[in-house]
């Protein structure tokens, strides 16, 4: 009876939310071209790859954050079994675009199909996966139920259930207590994640604390840093000029960082602010906020055509492109990680920390509770309570090279200690796969 209710409610909710999704995705671009994939309809290139011999591993990663885990996991699984191939699905156009840049044949990137009973079983028969891997908090009832019926194991990797999500899931425990026992294995980040899954109905014998796969992130490719430094040099940033990077920023945070510039430049007049918004399509709003403050801005998407004339160094570099954040993190002297000051949830602090950069965040890191606790206990970052605290923290780090070095070394050492979760997860998936 509960599945009848879900399968009646989900399509209605999807139809009601469709205008919102379409508007958002149209703003981000690239959504309409492959829209039919949501219904399990694939073009000739995708169909050819799906028809290749052997049974792939299907990995579902909702967006950019989960995609980083998925790509690292794919590399680890391929190291252990070079013959393995993958079908990688995402929900968002941003995640899909980034996946297309990183995934090559024989693997295939698709949009995740609608989780309805007249689409998902057909997609499973088309893909014929040896296992379905759900990254972090992906619990799609029809996918999990259909996979179980077809004898395909599902494994959750890097599983996490935030306190906010847990409160929501508790309201539908009548669904989760029937759904979760159908999942073959759970690899979760922390004790809190394990306890929440158990409370929702996951069998204790199948839940394993493996740690966070985000600690297994690869170092920034040297070419990415070289490319970022070349851009900085062409806009007038000389070697030794301090660089403050605001990464994965959300609404309000670009203006907050821009507001710090005048005071910070009293002691560091050559300071360059680099802003990398989480969503590049916000470029017009960010540009307006910066220009209202009288700042000169260069857009990365218009570079080098819009490069400044010699001697006309801009105040801000706006990186309104996709896939370049890590290069600018590597080129930074101080990094602010966004969605943590004027928004809630936080973004991943491990990427800049992996490169030994001093990291500053706002108070809101609710999406990364275990990682936030690790960084705090290791003294590996600075959390500012508000914009004034952010100014003080950045000023202190710009003034003190030894403290920048200490923070960066502490963060890099923490990541080295916590690495290894991806290896454990790969072992569990390899053990769960069904034979060809």
C-alpha positions in Angstrom: 0.0 0.0 0.0 2.8 2.4 0.9 4.3 2.1 -2.6 1.0 2.9 -4.3 0.9 6.1 -2.2 4.5 7.0 -3.1 3.9 6.3 -6.8 0.9 8.4 -6.8 2.4 11.3 -4.9 5.8 11.5 -6.6 4.5 12.1 -10.2 2.1 14.7 -8.9 4.8 16.5 -7.0 7.1 16.3 -10.0 4.5 17.9 -12.3 3.8 20.7 -9.7 7.6 21.4 -9.4 8.4 21.1 -13.1 8.1 24.8 -13.9 10.5 25.6 -11.1 13.0 23.0 -12.2 12.8 24.0 -15.9 13.3 27.7 -15.1 16.3 27.0 -12.9 17.8 24.6 -15.3 17.2 26.8 -18.3 19.1 29.6 -16.5 22.0 27.2 -15.9 21.8 25.9 -19.5 22.3 22.5 -21.1 19.2 21.0 -19.7 16.8 20.6 -22.7 19.2 18.8 -25.0 19.2 15.5 -23.0 15.8 15.9 -21.3 14.5 12.6 -22.9 17.1 10.7 -20.8 14.9 11.5 -17.8 12.4 9.0 -19.3 15.0 6.4 -20.3 15.3 7.5 -24.0 18.9 7.6 -25.2 20.6 8.7 -28.4 22.7 6.6 -30.7 26.0 7.3 -28.9 24.7 6.5 -25.5 22.8 3.4 -26.8 25.9 2.0 -28.4 27.9 2.3 -25.1 25.0 0.8 -23.1 25.0 -2.2 -25.5 28.7 -3.0 -25.0 29.5 -6.5 -23.6 29.6 -6.9 -19.9 27.7 -5.5 -17.0 28.7 -2.0 -15.8 28.5 -0.5 -12.3 25.8 2.2 -12.2 26.8 5.1 -10.0 24.2 7.8 -9.0 25.6 11.1 -7.9 23.1 13.9 -7.6 25.3 16.9 -8.3 28.8 18.4 -8.2 29.7 17.6 -4.6 28.7 13.9 -4.9 30.3 13.7 -8.3 33.8 14.4 -6.9 33.3 11.3 -4.6 32.0 9.3 -7.6 34.9 10.1 -9.8 37.4 9.2 -7.1 35.5 6.0 -6.4 35.6 5.1 -10.1 39.4 5.6 -10.2 39.8 3.3 -7.2 37.5 0.6 -8.6 39.3 0.7 -11.9 42.7 0.3 -10.2 41.4 -2.9 -8.7 39.6 -4.1 -11.8 40.8 -2.5 -15.0 38.0 -4.2 -17.0 35.2 -2.5 -15.1 33.1 0.1 -16.9 30.6 2.6 -15.5 27.3 4.3 -16.1 27.3 7.6 -14.2 24.1 9.4 -13.6 23.5 12.9 -12.2 20.4 15.0 -11.5 21.6 18.5 -12.2 22.7 20.1 -15.4 25.8 21.5 -13.6 26.8 18.0 -12.4 26.0 16.5 -15.8 28.2 19.0 -17.6 31.1 18.3 -15.3 30.6 14.6 -15.6 30.8 14.9 -19.4 34.2 16.6 -19.1 35.6 13.9 -16.9 34.1 10.6 -18.2 35.3 9.0 -21.4 34.3 5.9 -23.4 33.6 3.1 -22.7 31.9 4.7 -19.7 28.7 6.7 -20.2 27.2 9.8 -18.5 23.4 10.1 -18.4 20.7 12.1 -16.5 19.1 10.1 -13.7 15.7 8.8 -14.8 12.5 9.7 -13.1 12.0 7.4 -10.1 8.6 6.0 -11.3 7.7 2.4 -11.9 7.2 2.7 -15.7 10.7 4.2 -16.2 13.2 2.8 -13.7 12.8 -1.0 -14.3 13.1 -0.4 -18.1 16.3 1.6 -17.5 17.7 -1.1 -15.3 17.1 -3.7 -18.0 18.8 -1.4 -20.5 21.9 -0.8 -18.4 22.1 -4.3 -16.9 24.3 -3.1 -14.0 26.3 -5.5 -11.9 25.7 -3.2 -8.9 24.0 0.1 -8.3 26.1 2.6 -6.2 24.3 5.4 -4.4 26.5 8.3 -3.4 25.9 9.9 0.0 22.1 10.4 0.6 20.5 8.9 -2.5 17.5 6.8 -1.6 15.2 6.4 -4.6 12.5 3.9 -3.7 11.6 2.6 -7.1 15.2 2.2 -8.2 16.1 0.3 -5.0 13.0 -1.9 -5.2 13.4 -2.6 -8.9 17.1 -3.5 -8.5 16.3 -5.9 -5.7 13.6 -7.6 -7.8 16.1 -8.0 -10.7 18.8 -9.4 -8.4 21.0 -6.3 -8.6 22.7 -5.3 -5.3 22.6 -1.6 -4.2 25.4 -0.2 -2.1 25.4 3.3 -0.4 28.8 4.8 -0.3 30.0 7.8 1.7 26.5 7.7 3.3 25.4 10.6 5.4 22.2 11.7 7.0 22.2 15.2 8.3 20.1 16.2 11.3 17.8 18.2 9.1 17.4 15.3 6.6 16.9 12.9 9.5 14.0 14.9 10.9 12.4 14.8 7.4 12.9 11.0 7.0 11.5 10.3 10.4 8.1 11.6 9.1 8.1 8.9 6.5 9.6 6.1 8.5 6.8 3.9 7.3 8.6 4.0 4.0 12.2 3.9 5.1 11.8 0.9 7.4 10.6 -1.1 4.4 13.0 0.4 1.9 16.4 0.3 3.7 16.5 -3.5 4.3 16.5 -3.8 0.5 19.9 -2.1 0.3 22.8 -4.6 0.2 25.4 -2.6 2.2 25.8 0.9 3.7 29.2 2.6 3.9 28.7 5.6 6.1 30.8 8.5 7.2 30.3 8.6 11.0 28.6 7.1 14.1 25.9 9.7 13.9 25.1 8.7 10.3 25.0 5.1 11.3 22.7 5.7 14.2 20.3 7.7 12.1 20.1 5.0 9.5 19.5 2.4 12.1 16.7 4.5 13.5 15.1 4.7 10.1 15.2 1.0 9.6 18.5 -0.1 8.2 19.7 -3.5 9.4 22.6 -3.1 11.9 24.5 -6.0 10.3 24.8 -4.1 7.0 25.9 -0.6 8.2 29.7 0.0 8.3 31.5 3.2 9.3 34.1 3.7 6.6 34.8 7.4 7.1 34.4 10.2 4.5 35.5 9.6 0.9 36.0 13.3 0.6 39.3 12.9 2.4 40.5 10.7 -0.6 40.3 13.6 -3.0 43.2 13.8 -5.5 45.6 16.7 -5.4 45.0 19.6 -7.7 46.5 18.8 -11.1 49.6 21.0 -11.6 48.3 22.1 -15.0 45.2 23.6 -13.3 47.3 25.7 -11.0 49.6 26.8 -13.8 46.5 27.9 -15.8 45.1 29.8 -12.9 48.4 31.6 -12.2 48.8 32.5 -15.9 45.3 34.2 -15.7 46.3 36.1 -12.6 49.6 37.2 -14.1 47.8 38.5 -17.2 45.5 40.7 -15.1 48.4 42.2 -13.3 49.0 40.0 -10.3 52.7 39.8 -9.7 54.5 37.0 -7.8 54.3 37.7 -4.1 51.0 39.6 -4.4 48.5 38.2 -1.9 45.5 36.4 -3.3 42.2 35.9 -1.5 39.9 33.3 -3.1 36.2 33.0 -2.2 35.2 29.6 -3.4 31.8 28.1 -4.1 30.2 31.4 -2.8 26.5 31.9 -2.6 24.2 35.0 -2.6 25.5 37.7 -0.3 28.9 36.2 0.2 30.5 37.9 -2.8 29.3 41.3 -1.5 30.6 40.5 2.0 34.0 39.6 0.7 34.1 42.7 -1.5 33.1 44.8 1.5 36.3 43.7 3.2 38.6 44.8 0.5 39.1 48.5 1.4 40.2 47.7 4.9 42.3 44.7 4.0 44.1 46.8 1.3 45.2 49.4 3.8 47.9 46.9 4.9 48.0 44.8 1.7 47.5 47.2 -1.2 48.3 44.5 -3.8 45.7 42.1 -2.5 43.6 40.5 -5.3 40.2 39.1 -4.7 39.1 36.1 -6.8 35.5 35.0 -6.6 34.3 31.7 -7.8 30.5 31.5 -7.3 28.9 28.1 -6.8 26.6 28.7 -9.7 28.2 30.5 -12.7 24.8 31.7 -14.0 24.7 34.2 -11.1 27.4 36.2 -12.8 25.1 39.2 -13.6 23.9 39.5 -10.0 27.5 39.2 -8.7 28.8 41.7 -11.2 26.0 44.2 -10.2 26.9 43.8 -6.5 30.6 44.3 -7.1 30.1 47.4 -9.3 27.7 49.0 -6.8 30.8 49.1 -4.6 32.8 50.9 -7.3 35.0 47.8 -7.9 36.5 47.0 -11.3 35.9 43.4 -12.4 37.3 41.0 -15.0 35.1 38.0 -16.0 37.0 34.8 -16.6 34.4 33.7 -19.2 35.3 36.8 -21.3 39.0 36.4 -20.9 41.3 37.2 -22.7 39.1 39.4 -24.8 38.1 41.4 -21.8 41.6 41.5 -20.3 42.7 44.8 -18.8 45.0 47.1 -20.6 48.6 47.2 -19.2 48.7 49.0 -15.9 44.9 48.8 -15.4 44.8 46.0 -12.7 41.2 45.1 -11.7 40.0 44.8 -8.1 38.3 41.5 -8.6 38.6 38.4 -10.9 35.2 36.8 -11.3 35.6 33.2 -12.3 32.2 32.6 -13.9 33.3 29.3 -15.5 33.0 25.6 -14.5 35.8 23.3 -13.4 38.5 25.9 -12.5 37.9 26.3 -8.8 40.7 23.9 -7.7 43.3 25.7 -9.8 42.5 29.0 -8.1 42.5 27.4 -4.7 46.0 26.1 -5.4 47.1 29.7 -6.4 45.6 31.3 -3.3 47.2 32.6 -0.1 44.0 32.5 1.9 40.7 30.7 1.0 37.2 31.4 2.1 34.8 28.4 1.5 31.3 29.6 0.8 27.7 28.8 1.6 28.8 29.2 5.2 28.4 32.9 6.0 25.2 34.3 4.6 23.8 30.8 3.7 23.6 27.6 5.5 25.0 24.1 4.8 28.6 24.9 3.8 30.7 23.6 0.9 33.6 21.2 0.9 36.7 22.6 2.8 38.9 19.6 1.9 39.7 20.7 -1.7 41.8 23.8 -0.6 43.1 22.0 2.5 44.4 19.2 0.4 46.8 21.7 -1.2 47.9 23.0 2.2 46.0 26.3 2.0 44.7 28.1 5.1 40.9 27.8 5.1 38.4 30.2 6.6 34.6 29.5 6.7 31.6 31.1 8.2 29.6 29.5 11.1 27.3 27.3 8.9 28.8 24.0 8.0 25.7 21.8 8.7 26.2 19.6 5.6 29.7 18.5 6.8 29.3 17.9 10.6 31.9 15.1 10.8 34.4 17.0 8.7 33.8 20.2 10.6 34.4 18.4 13.8 37.7 16.9 12.5 39.0 20.3 11.3 38.1 22.0 14.5 39.7 19.3 16.7 42.9 19.4 14.5 43.1 23.2 14.6 43.1 23.0 10.8 40.8 26.0 9.9 39.3 29.2 11.2 35.5 29.6 11.6 34.3 33.2 11.7 31.0 34.0 13.4 30.1 36.8 11.0 31.4 39.3 8.4 33.4 41.2 11.1 35.0 37.9 12.3 35.8 37.0 8.7 37.6 40.3 8.2 39.6 39.8 11.3 40.5 36.2 10.4 41.6 37.1 6.9 43.5 40.1 8.1 45.4 38.0 10.7 46.3 35.4 8.1 47.5 37.9 5.5 49.7 39.5 8.2 51.1 36.2 9.5 52.8 33.9 7.0 53.8 31.5 9.7 50.2 31.0 10.8 49.1 30.5 7.2 51.7 27.8 6.9 50.7 26.2 10.2 47.0 26.0 9.3 47.8 24.6 5.9 50.1 22.0 7.3 47.6 21.0 9.9 44.9 20.6 7.3 47.1 18.6 5.0 48.1 16.3 7.8 44.5 15.8 8.9 43.5 14.7 5.3 46.4 12.3 5.2 45.3 10.7 8.5 41.7 10.4 7.4 42.3 8.9 3.9 41.3 5.4 3.0 37.5 5.4 2.9 37.4 5.0 -0.8 39.5 1.8 -0.7 37.1 0.2 1.8 34.0 1.2 -0.3 35.6 -0.2 -3.4 36.1 -3.5 -1.6 32.5 -3.7 -0.6 31.2 -2.9 -4.1 33.5 -5.5 -5.7 32.3 -8.1 -3.2 28.7 -7.2 -3.9 28.7 -7.3 -7.7 26.8 -10.0 -9.5 28.7 -11.9 -12.1 28.3 -11.2 -15.9 
